[in-house]
Amino acid sequence: MNMLKRAAAMAMVLAVGTVGVAEAHHADNSQFDANKNTVFTGVLSRMYIGNPHSYLYFVRMVNGQQKNWTFETEAVLALRRAGLSVRDNLKIGSTYSLVYSPALDGSDSGLMTAIKLANGRIIAFLAKNNVNAANNLLNEKLLNGSPSSQNDPPSGQQ
């Protein structure tokens, strides 16, 4: 009987633990507008690199006010597969430009689909059509000197 109680308790613990993991992960389209790609430029202030998602936190000045932005991206192994070395490519305090799908709730956040590194290399993530769109948008907006999205500050401000 004691063994039966232990087995039941273990099953309960596993069931509760599994629900927490399932709740923690979400579909991208439940939070982000995957039909929109927007360019952002800001200073990397901190990062969380982990599973199932990584997060990059940026700051930039808009009309004299510091604004904080959060961008969700792939898990650590997916970042490596895409060619991003967090240790070598991302430095706190450096300025980066990226392409993201904006948050559906209108917050200063989004799902990062590509990032332009300090050396000019563009690394893109997610589905192939997003990768191509992100590369084209970064090339068009950043490499040709066009202003970035309407949500971005005027040139020279971050």
Number of C-alpha atoms within 10 A of each C-alpha: 6 7 8 9 10 11 12 12 12 12 12 12 11 11 11 11 11 12 10 10 10 9 8 10 11 10 7 15 13 10 16 20 17 18 9 12 23 21 24 22 21 22 20 22 18 16 17 12 18 13 13 15 16 17 20 18 18 25 19 22 15 14 11 9 8 11 14 16 19 21 22 21 24 21 15 18 14 17 20 12 10 14 14 20 12 13 7 7 13 18 17 12 13 13 19 18 21 25 27 26 25 23 20 14 11 9 10 13 22 27 24 26 27 27 24 21 18 14 7 11 10 18 18 24 21 16 9 10 9 21 17 14 17 27 20 13 19 24 15 14 15 17 11 9 10 12 14 20 13 9 10 18 17 13 10 5 13 19
